[in-house]
Amino acid sequence: MGTGAEQGDEQGDQEEEEEEHFSEVFSFTMCNPPFFGSMSEASQNPNTACGGTKDEMVYPGGELAFVMRMVEDSVRLGGRVH
């Protein structure tokens, strides 16, 4: 896990990349959120019957952080979804 400064740099890079594609318009968006903060957390959940890669099952901060980011993105990019 990176430091706060590294995470801020990554977010800034992502925002710049998003601005480059600002003209993109989306007709439909869909996601299957990762539900865990770590693979260790996923392995402790008895309801996790399926396997998956870290990229598929883990988001820093877990499900709540993922959903919060999704809401923030929806507010910021909502005018580009038709």
Backbone as a ProteinNet text record, in pm:
[ID]
protein_1_A
[PRIMARY]
MGTGAEQGDEQGDQEEEEEEHFSEVFSFTMCNPPFFGSMSEASQNPNTACGGTKDEMVYPGGELAFVMRMVEDSVRLGGRVH
[TERTIARY]
85.5	0	89.5	58.5	141.8	112.6	199.8	179.3	69.3	24.3	-79.9	-35.5	92.4	143.3	140	180.5	177.7	35.2	-57.3	-196.6	-251.2	-211.9	-255	-202.5	-75.8	-17.4	-93.7	-126.4	-201.2	-337.4	-404.5	-536.5	-524.4	-421.1	-400	-375.7	-296.4	-272	-401	-482.7	-609.5	-701.3	-707.2	-792.6	-745.7	-613.2	-561.5	-600.8	-589.4	-627.3	-776	-858.6	-1002.4	-1032.2	-960	-982.1	-946.5	-843.4	-806	-918.7	-997.5	-1107.4	-1241.3	-1239.7	-1360.2	-1470.2	-1433.9	-1534.5	-1607.6	-1559.9	-1628.2	-1764.4	-1863.2	-1997.4	-2033.9	-2098	-2130.6	-2279.9	-2320.8	-2462	-2501.7	-2404.3	-2435	-2309.5	-2325.8	-2214.8	-2260.9	-2168.7	-2201.3	-2074.7	-2090	-1973	-2013.5	-1917	-1930.5	-1824.6	-1863.6	-1763.3	-1684.8	-1558.2	-1484.9	-1540.6	-1551.1	-1618.8	-1526	-1396.9	-1304.7	-1189.8	-1136.3	-1021.6	-889.9	-890.4	-768.8	-808.5	-715.9	-742.2	-756.6	-685.5	-697.3	-840.5	-897.5	-1035.7	-1131.1	-1106.5	-1191.4	-1187.1	-1069.1	-1056.7	-1122.7	-1147.8	-1211.5	-1363.9	-1416.7	-1561.7	-1615.5	-1699.8	-1750.4	-1843.1	-1893.5	-1982.5	-1907	-1775.4	-1693.7	-1667.5	-1757.8	-1746.2	-1669.3	-1660.5	-1592.5	-1451.2	-1368.1	-1232.3	-1224.4	-1125	-1104.1	-965.5	-921.9	-792.3	-804.5	-692.4	-691.9	-761.3	-736	-797.9	-949.5	-1001.2	-1145.2	-1213.3	-1140.1	-1203.8	-1165.5	-1062.4	-1009.2	-1006.7	-1047.3	-1035.6	-984.8	-883.3	-832.5	-945.9	-967.7	-1076.7	-1201.2	-1200.9	-1312.7	-1432.9	-1544.1	-1667.1	-1716.7	-1710.5	-1758.5	-1678.4	-1547.1	-1463.4	-1492.9	-1516.3	-1547.8	-1678	-1780.1	-1910.8	-1903.2	-1830	-1813.5	-1746.4	-1644.5	-1576.4	-1671.7	-1754.8	-1850.7	-1951	-1995.8	-2088.5	-2019.4	-1896.4	-1822	-1804.3	-1767.8	-1751.4	-1884.5	-1992.2	-2124.6	-2163.1	-2134.3	-2164.2	-2077.5	-1950.5	-1856	-1878.3	-1911.9	-1922	-2066.1	-2162.1	-2303.3	-2352.9	-2300.1	-2343.3	-2295.6	-2207.5	-2154	-2217.4	-2316.3	-2386.1	-2524.8	-2556.9	-2685.4	-2763.4
-117.2	0	122.7	220.7	339.3	440.5	539	646.8	738.3	826.2	921.1	1004.9	1044.1	1125.1	1046.1	916.8	833.5	813.9	791.8	773.9	901.6	1016.3	1143.7	1160.9	1120.3	1127.6	1037.7	915.6	822.4	879	941	999	1114.6	1196.7	1307.3	1258.2	1150.8	1091.8	1040.3	976.4	922.1	1034.8	1143.4	1255.2	1318.2	1328.8	1382.8	1293	1162.1	1067.5	1079.6	1094.8	1110	1237.7	1345.7	1471.1	1457.6	1378.4	1356.9	1289.9	1208.8	1136.8	1202.7	1329.9	1400	1396.2	1384.3	1383.7	1250.1	1147.9	1019.7	1031.1	967	961.9	814.7	781.7	643.9	621.9	511.8	476	387.8	319.2	222.4	198.5	190.8	153.9	43.5	-46.1	-156.8	-198.3	-240.9	-289.7	-400.4	-480.9	-584.1	-549.2	-480.6	-428.2	-537.3	-509.3	-598.2	-576.9	-679.9	-672.1	-671.6	-682.6	-700.2	-599.2	-572.2	-482.7	-554.1	-688.3	-766.6	-910.2	-984.7	-1125.6	-1203.4	-1160	-1223.6	-1210.9	-1093.2	-1070.9	-1159.2	-1171.1	-1254.2	-1399.6	-1448.4	-1589.4	-1619.2	-1516.8	-1536.3	-1536.5	-1498.8	-1490.4	-1625.6	-1691.7	-1823.7	-1819.2	-1702.3	-1689.3	-1668.7	-1664.7	-1646.9	-1784.5	-1830.1	-1963.2	-1960.8	-1845.9	-1838.1	-1785.5	-1821.8	-1769	-1649.2	-1571.8	-1456.7	-1401.3	-1317.9	-1255.2	-1136.7	-1090.1	-972.9	-855.6	-837	-725.9	-737.7	-859.4	-880.6	-872	-900.5	-914.9	-809.4	-730.1	-639.9	-496.3	-405.7	-261.7	-200	-113.2	-51.1	17.1	-25.4	28.5	-56.9	-161.1	-254.2	-201.2	-268.1	-239.5	-96.4	-47.5	87.9	191	177	271.4	262.1	140.6	123	194.1	172.5	233	386	433.9	579.9	638.5	570.9	617.4	614.5	510.3	499.1	615.4	651.8	764.5	894.4	915	1035.9	1044.1	931.8	929.8	957.7	903.5	924.6	1071.1	1138.6	1281.4	1360.6	1327.6	1403.2	1375	1251.7	1213.9	1196.3	1225.3	1200.2	1263.6	1377.9	1443.8	1375.3	1277	1206.6	1069.4	1036.9	909	938.8	878.1	904.3	777.4
0	0	0	-82.3	-93.2	15.1	19.6	115.1	64.7	150.3	110.3	-8.4	-9.4	-120.2	-249.7	-243.6	-363.2	-411.7	-319.1	-357.3	-419.6	-367	-424.5	-565.3	-588.1	-721.6	-817.8	-772.1	-855.3	-890.2	-793.7	-818.7	-917.3	-901.9	-994.7	-1135.8	-1150	-1281.3	-1341.7	-1259.4	-1307.5	-1352.6	-1276.6	-1313.3	-1444.1	-1464.6	-1589.6	-1705.7	-1686.7	-1790.9	-1821.5	-1719.1	-1740.4	-1817.1	-1788	-1858.8	-2006.2	-2038.4	-2177.6	-2254.2	-2186.1	-2249.6	-2217.8	-2187.4	-2144.2	-2248.8	-2375.9	-2481.1	-2490.1	-2420.8	-2422.8	-2355.5	-2413.9	-2357.2	-2341.4	-2231.4	-2202.1	-2210.7	-2270.8	-2277.8	-2160.5	-2104.1	-1999.9	-1917	-1789.2	-1702.9	-1609	-1576.1	-1488.1	-1415.2	-1292.7	-1220.7	-1125.9	-1093.9	-992.4	-889.3	-783.6	-691.4	-620.2	-596.5	-506.7	-366.3	-291.4	-163.2	-42.8	-66.1	45.7	41.2	159.3	171.2	147.8	153.9	132.2	98.1	40.5	12.1	142.7	246.1	376.7	428.6	414	455.6	375	244.5	159.1	202.8	238.9	277	411.8	492.7	622.9	614	499.4	483	436.6	516.4	478.2	356.6	320.6	204.4	74.5	80.9	-39.1	-98	-180.8	-238.8	-370.1	-431.8	-560.6	-542	-632.7	-631.4	-722.5	-704.9	-791.1	-767.3	-857.2	-841	-745.9	-699.7	-611.9	-680.8	-810.8	-884.1	-889	-883.2	-889.2	-753.2	-646.4	-515.7	-413.4	-440.9	-338.6	-389.6	-301.9	-326.7	-197.7	-205.3	-81.8	-4.8	117	197.6	193.4	109.6	103.5	27.4	48.7	-25.6	-4.2	118.4	146	66.7	65.7	-10.2	-159.1	-209.3	-350.6	-386.4	-305.6	-333.6	-321	-221.4	-206.7	-330.7	-382.4	-503.6	-622	-629.4	-738.1	-733.4	-613.7	-598.6	-640.8	-595.1	-632.8	-783.9	-846.2	-992.3	-1061.8	-1008.8	-1068.2	-1066	-955.9	-946	-1044.2	-1048.5	-1131.9	-1279.9	-1316.5	-1457	-1504.5	-1418.5	-1449.8	-1577.4	-1612.8	-1736.1	-1861.9	-1846.9	-1962.7	-1981.4	-1899.5	-1912	-1966.1	-2079.8	-2145.6	-2159.8
[MASK]
++++++++++++++++++++++++++++++++++++++++++++++++++++++++++++++++++++++++++++++++++

